[in-house]
Amino acid sequence: MPEIRSIGVIGLGAMGAGIAQLAIEAGYETVGREVTVELGQAAADRIGHFLTRKVEKGQLEQGHRDAAVHRLMVTGELEALADCDLVIEAIVEELEPKRALFAELDRICRPDAILATNTSALSVTEIAAATTRPERVVGMHFFNPAPLMPLIEVVQAELTSDDAMEVAAAVGARFGKEVVRCHDTPGFIVNRVLIPLLNDCLRVLDEARVTPEALDLALTNGAGWPMGPCALVDLVGIDVHVHAAEALYARSRDPRMAPPARVVSMKDAGLLGRKSGRGFYTYD
Ligand SMILES: NC(=O)c1ccc[n+]([C@@H]2O[C@H](COP(=O)([O-])OP(=O)(O)OC[C@H]3O[C@@H](n4cnc5c(N)ncnc54)[C@H](O)[C@@H]3O)[C@@H](O)[C@H]2O)c1
C-alpha cells in the first residue's frame, strides 16, 4: 500500500474546507485548490479561525494549531497538485464539471496517485471513467460538518482496486473517523436510507396536517431521533436536500427519492433553512 504524505483538496467550500482542516490536523502536507487564490485564502482564514477556537476551548495546543496551519498551502492552479499522493475533490455536485476535473487530474497527477470524490449522489464509476486510471479512483463521502461528523463512507466503484480502497480507508482512520466501506450504488448507505425517510417525513406534514414543530416533537420523542426531520433539513439546507433527492431519483427511479413539491417550492422561493435565515423555522 503506497504511503500517503501529501493530500490535495479541490474546492474549499463547506465540505472541502472541513476536509482540508482534517488533513492538516492529521499531519498531512495539504494543497487546497479554489477557483481563485482569494477564495482559497478566505477558506484558509476560516480554517485558521476554527483551529484557534479549538485552542481557546482547550481542545488543541497552540503549537499544534500553528504547525497545522503551516501545512496548508492554497492555490488557484490545478498544477500545484501534481505531487500529491491523494487528491480529494469537493466541487459542485454536477457530473460534467467533476468528470472534466478528473480528466485534468489524470493528466496532471502522478500515475500512482489516488483520486477521490466526495460526491453524495453521483456515480463514482462515471466520474472514474473520465480518467485512464479508474482502478485508482475511489469515493470518500464525508458528512457535514466534516471536522465534526464521525463517519466516512469509502466507496468502491466498478473498477476501484482493493489497494485504493485500503489507502482511502487508512487515511480516513488517520483523520480520526469511523470508516464504512460500500459499493457504488445510489446514495451509498446513509443517504440511501435518509433521503427517502426525510421525504416521507415531509409528506406527512401535509398528509397528517401537522406543523413542523409537531412533526419534530413526534419523531424526537416517539422515535428517539436526536433532531426532528424539519430541523435536520433546515440544517442540511433545503436546496442541498432537494438537489440530492433529485439526483438520487434520477439514478434510482424510486418515487420515494423524489423531493416533495413543498420543499421544491421552498427552494425556489429562497427559503433554504438555517443558511438563509428561514426554512421550516426562522433563524436570527
Ligand atoms: N454540503 C453537504 O452537506 C455535503 C455532504 C457530503 C458531501 N457533499 C458533497 O461535497 C461536494 C461539495 O459540496 P459543498 O456543500 O462543500 O459545496 P460548496 O458550494 O460549499 O463548495 C464548493 C466549492 O468548490 C469550489 N469550486 C467549484 N469548482 C471548482 C474547481 N474546478 N476547482 C476548485 N474549486 C472549485 C467553489 O468555489 C466552492 O467554494 C459536492 O459534491 C457535495 O455533494 C456535500
The ligand as an ORCA input file, in Angstrom:
! r2SCAN-3c Opt
* xyz 0 1
  N     -22.909     20.040      1.954
  C     -23.116     18.785      2.348
  O     -23.919     18.507      3.265
  C     -22.351     17.670      1.699
  C     -22.157     16.475      2.399
  C     -21.405     15.439      1.810
  C     -20.891     15.629      0.537
  N     -21.112     16.788     -0.134
  C     -20.533     16.917     -1.472
  O     -19.355     17.708     -1.403
  C     -19.181     18.431     -2.618
  C     -19.045     19.915     -2.292
  O     -20.205     20.341     -1.599
  P     -20.223     21.675     -0.709
  O     -21.502     21.646      0.050
  O     -18.917     21.817      0.005
  O     -20.321     22.789     -1.861
  P     -19.877     24.336     -1.782
  O     -20.683     25.000     -2.849
  O     -19.936     24.839     -0.387
  O     -18.333     24.290     -2.207
  C     -17.884     24.016     -3.494
  C     -16.615     24.822     -3.681
  O     -15.929     24.349     -4.838
  C     -15.365     25.467     -5.492
  N     -15.120     25.022     -6.867
  C     -16.013     24.809     -7.863
  N     -15.365     24.349     -8.959
  C     -14.058     24.261     -8.633
  C     -12.879     23.856     -9.334
  N     -12.939     23.408    -10.582
  N     -11.698     23.891     -8.664
  C     -11.636     24.309     -7.397
  N     -12.705     24.718     -6.701
  C     -13.895     24.687     -7.314
  C     -16.378     26.583     -5.334
  O     -15.774     27.852     -5.463
  C     -16.871     26.315     -3.890
  O     -16.121     27.027     -2.938
  C     -20.383     18.077     -3.503
  O     -20.037     17.016     -4.350
  C     -21.419     17.637     -2.483
  O     -22.384     16.761     -2.993
  C     -21.810     17.836      0.427
*
